[in-house]
């Protein structure tokens, strides 16, 4: 949904690579610290928050916060099927 390249960190650990940033996850056998799942909130920097929101809305992804401006950035918050919130952040151009 948000891109990334499947890869193995140090050739051993499965993850998604976003340039120099890794997203790693591990199966915990269904034990969660809360009813919404293991990941409650994640933030991603995107080049165009309006376009990313439109792309996701076309796939029936729900939004808790539609794109809006806050000082020098734009952001939106989508909610995945497990209730985890995904914040998309776009830095405003000077």
PDB file of N, CA, C and O in Angstrom:
ATOM      1  N   UNK A   1       0.824  -1.188   0.000  1.00  0.00           N
ATOM      2  CA  UNK A   1       0.000   0.000   0.000  1.00  0.00           C
ATOM      3  C   UNK A   1       0.869   1.253   0.000  1.00  0.00           C
ATOM      4  O   UNK A   1       0.556   2.216  -0.699  1.00  0.00           O
ATOM      5  N   UNK A   2       1.955   1.258   0.771  1.00  0.00           N
ATOM      6  CA  UNK A   2       2.797   2.442   0.868  1.00  0.00           C
ATOM      7  C   UNK A   2       4.173   2.244   0.249  1.00  0.00           C
ATOM      8  O   UNK A   2       5.087   3.028   0.503  1.00  0.00           O
ATOM      9  N   UNK A   3       4.325   1.208  -0.557  1.00  0.00           N
ATOM     10  CA  UNK A   3       5.598   1.001  -1.237  1.00  0.00           C
ATOM     11  C   UNK A   3       6.605   0.287  -0.365  1.00  0.00           C
ATOM     12  O   UNK A   3       6.239  -0.517   0.492  1.00  0.00           O
ATOM     13  N   UNK A   4       7.860   0.578  -0.581  1.00  0.00           N
ATOM     14  CA  UNK A   4       8.929  -0.108   0.124  1.00  0.00           C
ATOM     15  C   UNK A   4       9.370  -1.330  -0.664  1.00  0.00           C
ATOM     16  O   UNK A   4       8.645  -1.829  -1.525  1.00  0.00           O
ATOM     17  N   UNK A   5      10.560  -1.797  -0.360  1.00  0.00           N
ATOM     18  CA  UNK A   5      11.127  -2.958  -1.034  1.00  0.00           C
ATOM     19  C   UNK A   5      11.332  -4.070  -0.013  1.00  0.00           C
ATOM     20  O   UNK A   5      11.980  -3.866   1.014  1.00  0.00           O
ATOM     21  N   UNK A   6      10.774  -5.259  -0.300  1.00  0.00           N
ATOM     22  CA  UNK A   6      11.008  -6.396   0.588  1.00  0.00           C
ATOM     23  C   UNK A   6      12.486  -6.765   0.530  1.00  0.00           C
ATOM     24  O   UNK A   6      13.063  -6.898  -0.550  1.00  0.00           O
ATOM     25  N   UNK A   7      13.088  -6.928   1.702  1.00  0.00           N
ATOM     26  CA  UNK A   7      14.510  -7.244   1.766  1.00  0.00           C
ATOM     27  C   UNK A   7      14.812  -7.886   3.115  1.00  0.00           C
ATOM     28  O   UNK A   7      13.936  -7.984   3.975  1.00  0.00           O
ATOM     29  N   UNK A   8      16.050  -8.319   3.293  1.00  0.00           N
ATOM     30  CA  UNK A   8      16.492  -8.900   4.560  1.00  0.00           C
ATOM     31  C   UNK A   8      17.582  -8.012   5.137  1.00  0.00           C
ATOM     32  O   UNK A   8      18.601  -7.773   4.490  1.00  0.00           O
ATOM     33  N   UNK A   9      17.371  -7.524   6.349  1.00  0.00           N
ATOM     34  CA  UNK A   9      18.358  -6.714   7.054  1.00  0.00           C
ATOM     35  C   UNK A   9      19.522  -7.617   7.445  1.00  0.00           C
ATOM     36  O   UNK A   9      19.329  -8.637   8.107  1.00  0.00           O
ATOM     37  N   UNK A  10      20.714  -7.244   7.038  1.00  0.00           N
ATOM     38  CA  UNK A  10      21.927  -8.037   7.287  1.00  0.00           C
ATOM     39  C   UNK A  10      21.787  -9.465   6.776  1.00  0.00           C
ATOM     40  O   UNK A  10      22.432 -10.387   7.277  1.00  0.00           O
ATOM     41  N   UNK A  11      20.910  -9.635   5.744  1.00  0.00           N
ATOM     42  CA  UNK A  11      20.722 -10.945   5.153  1.00  0.00           C
ATOM     43  C   UNK A  11      19.943 -11.930   5.992  1.00  0.00           C
ATOM     44  O   UNK A  11      19.847 -13.102   5.627  1.00  0.00           O
ATOM     45  N   UNK A  12      19.368 -11.481   7.133  1.00  0.00           N
ATOM     46  CA  UNK A  12      18.705 -12.397   8.058  1.00  0.00           C
ATOM     47  C   UNK A  12      17.280 -12.024   8.436  1.00  0.00           C
ATOM     48  O   UNK A  12      16.425 -12.903   8.539  1.00  0.00           O
ATOM     49  N   UNK A  13      17.009 -10.750   8.644  1.00  0.00           N
ATOM     50  CA  UNK A  13      15.736 -10.326   9.217  1.00  0.00           C
ATOM     51  C   UNK A  13      14.843  -9.761   8.120  1.00  0.00           C
ATOM     52  O   UNK A  13      15.214  -8.789   7.461  1.00  0.00           O
ATOM     53  N   UNK A  14      13.660 -10.362   7.914  1.00  0.00           N
ATOM     54  CA  UNK A  14      12.717  -9.872   6.909  1.00  0.00           C
ATOM     55  C   UNK A  14      12.224  -8.481   7.281  1.00  0.00           C
ATOM     56  O   UNK A  14      11.969  -8.188   8.449  1.00  0.00           O
ATOM     57  N   UNK A  15      12.095  -7.633   6.273  1.00  0.00           N
ATOM     58  CA  UNK A  15      11.585  -6.295   6.518  1.00  0.00           C
ATOM     59  C   UNK A  15      11.256  -5.588   5.213  1.00  0.00           C
ATOM     60  O   UNK A  15      11.391  -6.149   4.125  1.00  0.00           O
ATOM     61  N   UNK A  16      10.824  -4.348   5.353  1.00  0.00           N
ATOM     62  CA  UNK A  16      10.601  -3.465   4.213  1.00  0.00           C
ATOM     63  C   UNK A  16      11.623  -2.350   4.300  1.00  0.00           C
ATOM     64  O   UNK A  16      11.837  -1.764   5.361  1.00  0.00           O
ATOM     65  N   UNK A  17      12.252  -2.065   3.168  1.00  0.00           N
ATOM     66  CA  UNK A  17      13.264  -1.018   3.132  1.00  0.00           C
ATOM     67  C   UNK A  17      12.737   0.172   2.352  1.00  0.00           C
ATOM     68  O   UNK A  17      12.275   0.034   1.220  1.00  0.00           O
ATOM     69  N   UNK A  18      12.810   1.344   2.973  1.00  0.00           N
ATOM     70  CA  UNK A  18      12.423   2.609   2.358  1.00  0.00           C
ATOM     71  C   UNK A  18      13.689   3.460   2.288  1.00  0.00           C
ATOM     72  O   UNK A  18      13.946   4.270   3.178  1.00  0.00           O
ATOM     73  N   UNK A  19      14.480   3.274   1.227  1.00  0.00           N
ATOM     74  CA  UNK A  19      15.765   3.964   1.156  1.00  0.00           C
ATOM     75  C   UNK A  19      16.657   3.462   2.273  1.00  0.00           C
ATOM     76  O   UNK A  19      16.966   2.272   2.325  1.00  0.00           O
ATOM     77  N   UNK A  20      17.078   4.348   3.174  1.00  0.00           N
ATOM     78  CA  UNK A  20      17.925   3.952   4.301  1.00  0.00           C
ATOM     79  C   UNK A  20      17.158   3.616   5.565  1.00  0.00           C
ATOM     80  O   UNK A  20      17.766   3.385   6.611  1.00  0.00           O
ATOM     81  N   UNK A  21      15.826   3.585   5.490  1.00  0.00           N
ATOM     82  CA  UNK A  21      14.995   3.309   6.669  1.00  0.00           C
ATOM     83  C   UNK A  21      14.380   1.924   6.538  1.00  0.00           C
ATOM     84  O   UNK A  21      13.879   1.559   5.474  1.00  0.00           O
ATOM     85  N   UNK A  22      14.418   1.154   7.620  1.00  0.00           N
ATOM     86  CA  UNK A  22      13.847  -0.197   7.638  1.00  0.00           C
ATOM     87  C   UNK A  22      12.594  -0.236   8.500  1.00  0.00           C
ATOM     88  O   UNK A  22      12.530   0.400   9.553  1.00  0.00           O
ATOM     89  N   UNK A  23      11.599  -0.990   8.042  1.00  0.00           N
ATOM     90  CA  UNK A  23      10.412  -1.282   8.833  1.00  0.00           C
ATOM     91  C   UNK A  23      10.463  -2.779   9.121  1.00  0.00           C
ATOM     92  O   UNK A  23      10.394  -3.598   8.205  1.00  0.00           O
ATOM     93  N   UNK A  24      10.583  -3.129  10.400  1.00  0.00           N
ATOM     94  CA  UNK A  24      10.697  -4.520  10.816  1.00  0.00           C
ATOM     95  C   UNK A  24       9.511  -4.891  11.680  1.00  0.00           C
ATOM     96  O   UNK A  24       9.043  -4.080  12.479  1.00  0.00           O
ATOM     97  N   UNK A  25       9.029  -6.092  11.529  1.00  0.00           N
ATOM     98  CA  UNK A  25       7.910  -6.580  12.340  1.00  0.00           C
ATOM     99  C   UNK A  25       8.150  -8.052  12.646  1.00  0.00           C
ATOM    100  O   UNK A  25       8.855  -8.745  11.913  1.00  0.00           O
ATOM    101  N   UNK A  26       7.558  -8.517  13.731  1.00  0.00           N
ATOM    102  CA  UNK A  26       7.722  -9.907  14.132  1.00  0.00           C
ATOM    103  C   UNK A  26       6.383 -10.451  14.602  1.00  0.00           C
ATOM    104  O   UNK A  26       5.635  -9.754  15.287  1.00  0.00           O
ATOM    105  N   UNK A  27       6.078 -11.677  14.244  1.00  0.00           N
ATOM    106  CA  UNK A  27       4.864 -12.341  14.703  1.00  0.00           C
ATOM    107  C   UNK A  27       5.005 -12.628  16.195  1.00  0.00           C
ATOM    108  O   UNK A  27       5.985 -13.235  16.627  1.00  0.00           O
ATOM    109  N   UNK A  28       4.036 -12.197  16.966  1.00  0.00           N
ATOM    110  CA  UNK A  28       4.090 -12.442  18.408  1.00  0.00           C
ATOM    111  C   UNK A  28       3.075 -13.492  18.846  1.00  0.00           C
ATOM    112  O   UNK A  28       2.724 -13.562  20.024  1.00  0.00           O
ATOM    113  N   UNK A  29       2.608 -14.299  17.920  1.00  0.00           N
ATOM    114  CA  UNK A  29       1.694 -15.377  18.270  1.00  0.00           C
ATOM    115  C   UNK A  29       0.295 -14.909  18.625  1.00  0.00           C
ATOM    116  O   UNK A  29      -0.460 -15.652  19.252  1.00  0.00           O
ATOM    117  N   UNK A  30      -0.067 -13.699  18.238  1.00  0.00           N
ATOM    118  CA  UNK A  30      -1.410 -13.203  18.511  1.00  0.00           C
ATOM    119  C   UNK A  30      -1.543 -12.463  19.830  1.00  0.00           C
ATOM    120  O   UNK A  30      -2.627 -11.974  20.151  1.00  0.00           O
ATOM    121  N   UNK A  31      -0.471 -12.368  20.599  1.00  0.00           N
ATOM    122  CA  UNK A  31      -0.518 -11.614  21.861  1.00  0.00           C
ATOM    123  C   UNK A  31      -0.292 -10.143  21.573  1.00  0.00           C
ATOM    124  O   UNK A  31       0.760  -9.761  21.061  1.00  0.00           O
ATOM    125  N   UNK A  32      -1.269  -9.320  21.898  1.00  0.00           N
ATOM    126  CA  UNK A  32      -1.153  -7.889  21.656  1.00  0.00           C
ATOM    127  C   UNK A  32      -1.315  -7.124  22.953  1.00  0.00           C
ATOM    128  O   UNK A  32      -2.001  -7.554  23.880  1.00  0.00           O
ATOM    129  N   UNK A  33      -0.665  -5.985  22.984  1.00  0.00           N
ATOM    130  CA  UNK A  33      -0.735  -5.149  24.186  1.00  0.00           C
ATOM    131  C   UNK A  33      -2.047  -4.382  24.269  1.00  0.00           C
ATOM    132  O   UNK A  33      -2.395  -3.867  25.332  1.00  0.00           O
ATOM    133  N   UNK A  34      -2.781  -4.300  23.158  1.00  0.00           N
ATOM    134  CA  UNK A  34      -4.044  -3.572  23.147  1.00  0.00           C
ATOM    135  C   UNK A  34      -4.986  -4.199  22.133  1.00  0.00           C
ATOM    136  O   UNK A  34      -4.577  -5.045  21.338  1.00  0.00           O
ATOM    137  N   UNK A  35      -6.211  -3.798  22.160  1.00  0.00           N
ATOM    138  CA  UNK A  35      -7.213  -4.394  21.285  1.00  0.00           C
ATOM    139  C   UNK A  35      -7.071  -3.965  19.824  1.00  0.00           C
ATOM    140  O   UNK A  35      -7.670  -4.583  18.945  1.00  0.00           O
ATOM    141  N   UNK A  36      -6.292  -2.919  19.550  1.00  0.00           N
ATOM    142  CA  UNK A  36      -6.115  -2.451  18.178  1.00  0.00           C
ATOM    143  C   UNK A  36      -4.943  -3.107  17.467  1.00  0.00           C
ATOM    144  O   UNK A  36      -4.703  -2.818  16.295  1.00  0.00           O
ATOM    145  N   UNK A  37      -4.212  -3.974  18.136  1.00  0.00           N
ATOM    146  CA  UNK A  37      -3.071  -4.637  17.515  1.00  0.00           C
ATOM    147  C   UNK A  37      -1.759  -4.135  18.053  1.00  0.00           C
ATOM    148  O   UNK A  37      -1.718  -3.296  18.953  1.00  0.00           O
ATOM    149  N   UNK A  38      -0.686  -4.652  17.497  1.00  0.00           N
ATOM    150  CA  UNK A  38       0.650  -4.318  17.986  1.00  0.00           C
ATOM    151  C   UNK A  38       1.094  -2.918  17.586  1.00  0.00           C
ATOM    152  O   UNK A  38       1.714  -2.211  18.381  1.00  0.00           O
ATOM    153  N   UNK A  39       0.782  -2.513  16.358  1.00  0.00           N
ATOM    154  CA  UNK A  39       1.153  -1.171  15.904  1.00  0.00           C
ATOM    155  C   UNK A  39      -0.065  -0.276  16.039  1.00  0.00           C
ATOM    156  O   UNK A  39      -1.118  -0.544  15.459  1.00  0.00           O
ATOM    157  N   UNK A  40       0.090   0.786  16.810  1.00  0.00           N
ATOM    158  CA  UNK A  40      -1.028   1.704  16.984  1.00  0.00           C
ATOM    159  C   UNK A  40      -0.928   2.894  16.046  1.00  0.00           C
ATOM    160  O   UNK A  40      -1.947   3.437  15.616  1.00  0.00           O
ATOM    161  N   UNK A  41       0.314   3.309  15.721  1.00  0.00           N
ATOM    162  CA  UNK A  41       0.485   4.563  14.990  1.00  0.00           C
ATOM    163  C   UNK A  41       1.835   4.546  14.285  1.00  0.00           C
ATOM    164  O   UNK A  41       2.846   4.173  14.879  1.00  0.00           O
ATOM    165  N   UNK A  42       1.849   4.945  13.031  1.00  0.00           N
ATOM    166  CA  UNK A  42       3.093   5.053  12.278  1.00  0.00           C
ATOM    167  C   UNK A  42       2.990   6.294  11.400  1.00  0.00           C
ATOM    168  O   UNK A  42       1.915   6.617  10.894  1.00  0.00           O
ATOM    169  N   UNK A  43       4.095   6.977  11.226  1.00  0.00           N
ATOM    170  CA  UNK A  43       4.113   8.170  10.390  1.00  0.00           C
ATOM    171  C   UNK A  43       5.045   7.981   9.211  1.00  0.00           C
ATOM    172  O   UNK A  43       6.135   7.428   9.359  1.00  0.00           O
ATOM    173  N   UNK A  44       4.622   8.442   8.031  1.00  0.00           N
ATOM    174  CA  UNK A  44       5.416   8.339   6.816  1.00  0.00           C
ATOM    175  C   UNK A  44       5.495   9.688   6.126  1.00  0.00           C
ATOM    176  O   UNK A  44       4.494  10.398   6.027  1.00  0.00           O
ATOM    177  N   UNK A  45       6.673  10.044   5.651  1.00  0.00           N
ATOM    178  CA  UNK A  45       6.859  11.257   4.872  1.00  0.00           C
ATOM    179  C   UNK A  45       6.510  10.937   3.421  1.00  0.00           C
ATOM    180  O   UNK A  45       7.067  10.003   2.845  1.00  0.00           O
ATOM    181  N   UNK A  46       5.602  11.697   2.828  1.00  0.00           N
ATOM    182  CA  UNK A  46       5.182  11.472   1.444  1.00  0.00           C
ATOM    183  C   UNK A  46       5.405  12.754   0.640  1.00  0.00           C
ATOM    184  O   UNK A  46       5.374  13.848   1.205  1.00  0.00           O
ATOM    185  N   UNK A  47       5.630  12.630  -0.675  1.00  0.00           N
ATOM    186  CA  UNK A  47       5.863  13.841  -1.478  1.00  0.00           C
ATOM    187  C   UNK A  47       4.608  14.679  -1.700  1.00  0.00           C
ATOM    188  O   UNK A  47       4.704  15.899  -1.836  1.00  0.00           O
ATOM    189  N   UNK A  48       3.423  14.045  -1.741  1.00  0.00           N
ATOM    190  CA  UNK A  48       2.173  14.759  -2.003  1.00  0.00           C
ATOM    191  C   UNK A  48       1.047  14.101  -1.207  1.00  0.00           C
ATOM    192  O   UNK A  48       0.493  13.088  -1.632  1.00  0.00           O
ATOM    193  N   UNK A  49       0.712  14.677  -0.057  1.00  0.00           N
ATOM    194  CA  UNK A  49      -0.287  14.074   0.829  1.00  0.00           C
ATOM    195  C   UNK A  49      -1.671  14.049   0.184  1.00  0.00           C
ATOM    196  O   UNK A  49      -2.447  13.124   0.425  1.00  0.00           O
ATOM    197  N   UNK A  50      -1.986  15.050  -0.627  1.00  0.00           N
ATOM    198  CA  UNK A  50      -3.296  15.070  -1.283  1.00  0.00           C
ATOM    199  C   UNK A  50      -3.434  13.924  -2.286  1.00  0.00           C
ATOM    200  O   UNK A  50      -4.476  13.272  -2.351  1.00  0.00           O
ATOM    201  N   UNK A  51      -2.379  13.682  -3.066  1.00  0.00           N
ATOM    202  CA  UNK A  51      -2.422  12.613  -4.053  1.00  0.00           C
ATOM    203  C   UNK A  51      -2.455  11.250  -3.366  1.00  0.00           C
ATOM    204  O   UNK A  51      -3.202  10.368  -3.788  1.00  0.00           O
ATOM    205  N   UNK A  52      -1.655  11.063  -2.312  1.00  0.00           N
ATOM    206  CA  UNK A  52      -1.637   9.788  -1.593  1.00  0.00           C
ATOM    207  C   UNK A  52      -2.997   9.534  -0.946  1.00  0.00           C
ATOM    208  O   UNK A  52      -3.484   8.403  -0.957  1.00  0.00           O
ATOM    209  N   UNK A  53      -3.606  10.558  -0.391  1.00  0.00           N
ATOM    210  CA  UNK A  53      -4.939  10.394   0.216  1.00  0.00           C
ATOM    211  C   UNK A  53      -5.962  10.010  -0.854  1.00  0.00           C
ATOM    212  O   UNK A  53      -6.790   9.130  -0.623  1.00  0.00           O
ATOM    213  N   UNK A  54      -5.915  10.651  -2.005  1.00  0.00           N
ATOM    214  CA  UNK A  54      -6.855  10.329  -3.085  1.00  0.00           C
ATOM    215  C   UNK A  54      -6.659   8.886  -3.555  1.00  0.00           C
ATOM    216  O   UNK A  54      -7.632   8.173  -3.801  1.00  0.00           O
ATOM    217  N   UNK A  55      -5.391   8.456  -3.679  1.00  0.00           N
ATOM    218  CA  UNK A  55      -5.107   7.078  -4.092  1.00  0.00           C
ATOM    219  C   UNK A  55      -5.686   6.080  -3.100  1.00  0.00           C
ATOM    220  O   UNK A  55      -6.275   5.075  -3.499  1.00  0.00           O
ATOM    221  N   UNK A  56      -5.521   6.353  -1.810  1.00  0.00           N
ATOM    222  CA  UNK A  56      -6.009   5.430  -0.789  1.00  0.00           C
ATOM    223  C   UNK A  56      -7.532   5.458  -0.685  1.00  0.00           C
ATOM    224  O   UNK A  56      -8.156   4.415  -0.490  1.00  0.00           O
ATOM    225  N   UNK A  57      -8.130   6.633  -0.813  1.00  0.00           N
ATOM    226  CA  UNK A  57      -9.590   6.727  -0.773  1.00  0.00           C
ATOM    227  C   UNK A  57     -10.212   5.969  -1.943  1.00  0.00           C
ATOM    228  O   UNK A  57     -11.301   5.412  -1.807  1.00  0.00           O
ATOM    229  N   UNK A  58      -9.532   5.943  -3.091  1.00  0.00           N
ATOM    230  CA  UNK A  58     -10.021   5.181  -4.242  1.00  0.00           C
ATOM    231  C   UNK A  58     -10.022   3.680  -3.945  1.00  0.00           C
ATOM    232  O   UNK A  58     -10.725   2.909  -4.598  1.00  0.00           O
ATOM    233  N   UNK A  59      -9.221   3.274  -2.945  1.00  0.00           N
ATOM    234  CA  UNK A  59      -9.161   1.863  -2.530  1.00  0.00           C
ATOM    235  C   UNK A  59     -10.009   1.618  -1.275  1.00  0.00           C
ATOM    236  O   UNK A  59      -9.866   0.596  -0.603  1.00  0.00           O
ATOM    237  N   UNK A  60     -10.898   2.580  -0.972  1.00  0.00           N
ATOM    238  CA  UNK A  60     -11.814   2.497   0.178  1.00  0.00           C
ATOM    239  C   UNK A  60     -11.114   2.456   1.527  1.00  0.00           C
ATOM    240  O   UNK A  60     -11.611   1.828   2.462  1.00  0.00           O
ATOM    241  N   UNK A  61      -9.975   3.111   1.640  1.00  0.00           N
ATOM    242  CA  UNK A  61      -9.282   3.240   2.915  1.00  0.00           C
ATOM    243  C   UNK A  61      -9.925   4.394   3.678  1.00  0.00           C
ATOM    244  O   UNK A  61     -10.103   5.481   3.129  1.00  0.00           O
ATOM    245  N   UNK A  62     -10.270   4.161   4.935  1.00  0.00           N
ATOM    246  CA  UNK A  62     -10.912   5.182   5.772  1.00  0.00           C
ATOM    247  C   UNK A  62      -9.877   6.183   6.297  1.00  0.00           C
ATOM    248  O   UNK A  62      -8.711   5.848   6.503  1.00  0.00           O
ATOM    249  N   UNK A  63     -10.334   7.410   6.503  1.00  0.00           N
ATOM    250  CA  UNK A  63      -9.466   8.453   7.048  1.00  0.00           C
ATOM    251  C   UNK A  63     -10.038   8.987   8.348  1.00  0.00           C
ATOM    252  O   UNK A  63     -11.230   9.280   8.444  1.00  0.00           O
ATOM    253  N   UNK A  64      -9.180   9.110   9.341  1.00  0.00           N
ATOM    254  CA  UNK A  64      -9.554   9.748  10.601  1.00  0.00           C
ATOM    255  C   UNK A  64      -9.407  11.259  10.455  1.00  0.00           C
ATOM    256  O   UNK A  64     -10.197  12.023  11.008  1.00  0.00           O
ATOM    257  N   UNK A  65      -8.385  11.685   9.704  1.00  0.00           N
ATOM    258  CA  UNK A  65      -8.149  13.109   9.449  1.00  0.00           C
ATOM    259  C   UNK A  65      -7.874  13.276   7.952  1.00  0.00           C
ATOM    260  O   UNK A  65      -6.922  12.701   7.424  1.00  0.00           O
ATOM    261  N   UNK A  66      -8.700  14.054   7.282  1.00  0.00           N
ATOM    262  CA  UNK A  66      -8.489  14.385   5.873  1.00  0.00           C
ATOM    263  C   UNK A  66      -7.280  15.322   5.775  1.00  0.00           C
ATOM    264  O   UNK A  66      -6.912  15.944   6.772  1.00  0.00           O
ATOM    265  N   UNK A  67      -6.657  15.437   4.601  1.00  0.00           N
ATOM    266  CA  UNK A  67      -5.497  16.323   4.477  1.00  0.00           C
ATOM    267  C   UNK A  67      -5.798  17.727   4.997  1.00  0.00           C
ATOM    268  O   UNK A  67      -6.805  18.344   4.652  1.00  0.00           O
ATOM    269  N   UNK A  68      -4.887  18.201   5.836  1.00  0.00           N
ATOM    270  CA  UNK A  68      -5.021  19.560   6.379  1.00  0.00           C
ATOM    271  C   UNK A  68      -3.639  20.125   6.659  1.00  0.00           C
ATOM    272  O   UNK A  68      -2.664  19.387   6.798  1.00  0.00           O
ATOM    273  N   UNK A  69      -3.574  21.436   6.738  1.00  0.00           N
ATOM    274  CA  UNK A  69      -2.298  22.102   6.945  1.00  0.00           C
ATOM    275  C   UNK A  69      -2.106  22.438   8.410  1.00  0.00           C
ATOM    276  O   UNK A  69      -3.040  22.842   9.103  1.00  0.00           O
ATOM    277  N   UNK A  70      -0.868  22.262   8.870  1.00  0.00           N
ATOM    278  CA  UNK A  70      -0.470  22.656  10.218  1.00  0.00           C
ATOM    279  C   UNK A  70       0.887  23.335  10.103  1.00  0.00           C
ATOM    280  O   UNK A  70       1.902  22.675   9.880  1.00  0.00           O
ATOM    281  N   UNK A  71       0.902  24.631  10.252  1.00  0.00           N
ATOM    282  CA  UNK A  71       2.103  25.448  10.087  1.00  0.00           C
ATOM    283  C   UNK A  71       2.788  25.160   8.758  1.00  0.00           C
ATOM    284  O   UNK A  71       2.240  25.479   7.703  1.00  0.00           O
ATOM    285  N   UNK A  72       3.998  24.553   8.789  1.00  0.00           N
ATOM    286  CA  UNK A  72       4.755  24.364   7.559  1.00  0.00           C
ATOM    287  C   UNK A  72       4.657  22.947   6.992  1.00  0.00           C
ATOM    288  O   UNK A  72       5.562  22.498   6.289  1.00  0.00           O
ATOM    289  N   UNK A  73       3.568  22.243   7.291  1.00  0.00           N
ATOM    290  CA  UNK A  73       3.394  20.912   6.714  1.00  0.00           C
ATOM    291  C   UNK A  73       1.926  20.604   6.483  1.00  0.00           C
ATOM    292  O   UNK A  73       1.036  21.241   7.047  1.00  0.00           O
ATOM    293  N   UNK A  74       1.700  19.605   5.637  1.00  0.00           N
ATOM    294  CA  UNK A  74       0.370  19.048   5.409  1.00  0.00           C
ATOM    295  C   UNK A  74       0.375  17.639   5.965  1.00  0.00           C
ATOM    296  O   UNK A  74       1.401  16.962   5.906  1.00  0.00           O
ATOM    297  N   UNK A  75      -0.750  17.177   6.506  1.00  0.00           N
ATOM    298  CA  UNK A  75      -0.817  15.807   7.008  1.00  0.00           C
ATOM    299  C   UNK A  75      -2.221  15.250   6.851  1.00  0.00           C
ATOM    300  O   UNK A  75      -3.187  15.995   6.691  1.00  0.00           O
ATOM    301  N   UNK A  76      -2.316  13.946   6.899  1.00  0.00           N
ATOM    302  CA  UNK A  76      -3.591  13.223   6.887  1.00  0.00           C
ATOM    303  C   UNK A  76      -3.365  11.936   7.684  1.00  0.00           C
ATOM    304  O   UNK A  76      -2.236  11.454   7.778  1.00  0.00           O
ATOM    305  N   UNK A  77      -4.429  11.384   8.253  1.00  0.00           N
ATOM    306  CA  UNK A  77      -4.311  10.144   9.026  1.00  0.00           C
ATOM    307  C   UNK A  77      -5.326   9.141   8.503  1.00  0.00           C
ATOM    308  O   UNK A  77      -6.536   9.354   8.583  1.00  0.00           O
ATOM    309  N   UNK A  78      -4.803   8.037   7.963  1.00  0.00           N
ATOM    310  CA  UNK A  78      -5.634   6.932   7.486  1.00  0.00           C
ATOM    311  C   UNK A  78      -5.708   5.872   8.581  1.00  0.00           C
ATOM    312  O   UNK A  78      -4.877   5.838   9.488  1.00  0.00           O
ATOM    313  N   UNK A  79      -6.714   5.011   8.482  1.00  0.00           N
ATOM    314  CA  UNK A  79      -6.883   3.921   9.454  1.00  0.00           C
ATOM    315  C   UNK A  79      -6.918   2.617   8.677  1.00  0.00           C
ATOM    316  O   UNK A  79      -7.713   2.460   7.750  1.00  0.00           O
ATOM    317  N   UNK A  80      -6.043   1.669   9.062  1.00  0.00           N
ATOM    318  CA  UNK A  80      -6.022   0.400   8.341  1.00  0.00           C
ATOM    319  C   UNK A  80      -7.096  -0.542   8.883  1.00  0.00           C
ATOM    320  O   UNK A  80      -7.839  -0.193   9.801  1.00  0.00           O
ATOM    321  N   UNK A  81      -7.166  -1.737   8.304  1.00  0.00           N
ATOM    322  CA  UNK A  81      -8.233  -2.680   8.653  1.00  0.00           C
ATOM    323  C   UNK A  81      -8.143  -3.179  10.094  1.00  0.00           C
ATOM    324  O   UNK A  81      -9.125  -3.712  10.611  1.00  0.00           O
ATOM    325  N   UNK A  82      -6.988  -3.022  10.762  1.00  0.00           N
ATOM    326  CA  UNK A  82      -6.832  -3.437  12.153  1.00  0.00           C
ATOM    327  C   UNK A  82      -7.000  -2.273  13.126  1.00  0.00           C
ATOM    328  O   UNK A  82      -6.885  -2.451  14.338  1.00  0.00           O
ATOM    329  N   UNK A  83      -7.270  -1.096  12.600  1.00  0.00           N
ATOM    330  CA  UNK A  83      -7.445   0.073  13.450  1.00  0.00           C
ATOM    331  C   UNK A  83      -6.169   0.856  13.695  1.00  0.00           C
ATOM    332  O   UNK A  83      -6.192   1.850  14.421  1.00  0.00           O
ATOM    333  N   UNK A  84      -5.050   0.430  13.106  1.00  0.00           N
ATOM    334  CA  UNK A  84      -3.804   1.184  13.247  1.00  0.00           C
ATOM    335  C   UNK A  84      -3.903   2.468  12.436  1.00  0.00           C
ATOM    336  O   UNK A  84      -4.465   2.486  11.341  1.00  0.00           O
ATOM    337  N   UNK A  85      -3.354   3.533  12.987  1.00  0.00           N
ATOM    338  CA  UNK A  85      -3.377   4.823  12.304  1.00  0.00           C
ATOM    339  C   UNK A  85      -2.075   5.035  11.541  1.00  0.00           C
ATOM    340  O   UNK A  85      -0.988   4.790  12.065  1.00  0.00           O
ATOM    341  N   UNK A  86      -2.197   5.493  10.305  1.00  0.00           N
ATOM    342  CA  UNK A  86      -1.040   5.774   9.461  1.00  0.00           C
ATOM    343  C   UNK A  86      -1.094   7.252   9.099  1.00  0.00           C
ATOM    344  O   UNK A  86      -1.968   7.694   8.353  1.00  0.00           O
ATOM    345  N   UNK A  87      -0.142   8.006   9.641  1.00  0.00           N
ATOM    346  CA  UNK A  87      -0.080   9.438   9.360  1.00  0.00           C
ATOM    347  C   UNK A  87       0.837   9.670   8.172  1.00  0.00           C
ATOM    348  O   UNK A  87       1.949   9.144   8.125  1.00  0.00           O
ATOM    349  N   UNK A  88       0.375  10.450   7.225  1.00  0.00           N
ATOM    350  CA  UNK A  88       1.163  10.840   6.067  1.00  0.00           C
ATOM    351  C   UNK A  88       1.486  12.314   6.210  1.00  0.00           C
ATOM    352  O   UNK A  88       0.597  13.134   6.438  1.00  0.00           O
ATOM    353  N   UNK A  89       2.764  12.649   6.077  1.00  0.00           N
ATOM    354  CA  UNK A  89       3.232  14.009   6.305  1.00  0.00           C
ATOM    355  C   UNK A  89       3.936  14.519   5.046  1.00  0.00           C
ATOM    356  O   UNK A  89       4.767  13.828   4.457  1.00  0.00           O
ATOM    357  N   UNK A  90       3.582  15.747   4.648  1.00  0.00           N
ATOM    358  CA  UNK A  90       4.237  16.410   3.516  1.00  0.00           C
ATOM    359  C   UNK A  90       4.748  17.743   4.003  1.00  0.00           C
ATOM    360  O   UNK A  90       3.991  18.557   4.532  1.00  0.00           O
ATOM    361  N   UNK A  91       6.026  17.961   3.824  1.00  0.00           N
ATOM    362  CA  UNK A  91       6.584  19.265   4.174  1.00  0.00           C
ATOM    363  C   UNK A  91       6.167  20.278   3.130  1.00  0.00           C
ATOM    364  O   UNK A  91       6.240  19.999   1.934  1.00  0.00           O
ATOM    365  N   UNK A  92       5.726  21.459   3.565  1.00  0.00           N
ATOM    366  CA  UNK A  92       5.336  22.515   2.634  1.00  0.00           C
ATOM    367  C   UNK A  92       6.561  23.065   1.927  1.00  0.00           C
ATOM    368  O   UNK A  92       7.651  23.110   2.498  1.00  0.00           O
ATOM    369  N   UNK A  93       6.379  23.479   0.697  1.00  0.00           N
ATOM    370  CA  UNK A  93       7.469  24.074  -0.062  1.00  0.00           C
ATOM    371  C   UNK A  93       7.678  25.498   0.425  1.00  0.00           C
ATOM    372  O   UNK A  93       6.709  26.205   0.705  1.00  0.00           O
ATOM    373  N   UNK A  94       8.951  25.937   0.530  1.00  0.00           N
ATOM    374  CA  UNK A  94       9.218  27.325   1.005  1.00  0.00           C
ATOM    375  C   UNK A  94       8.731  28.368   0.021  1.00  0.00           C
ATOM    376  O   UNK A  94       8.878  29.565   0.267  1.00  0.00           O
TER     377      UNK A  94
END
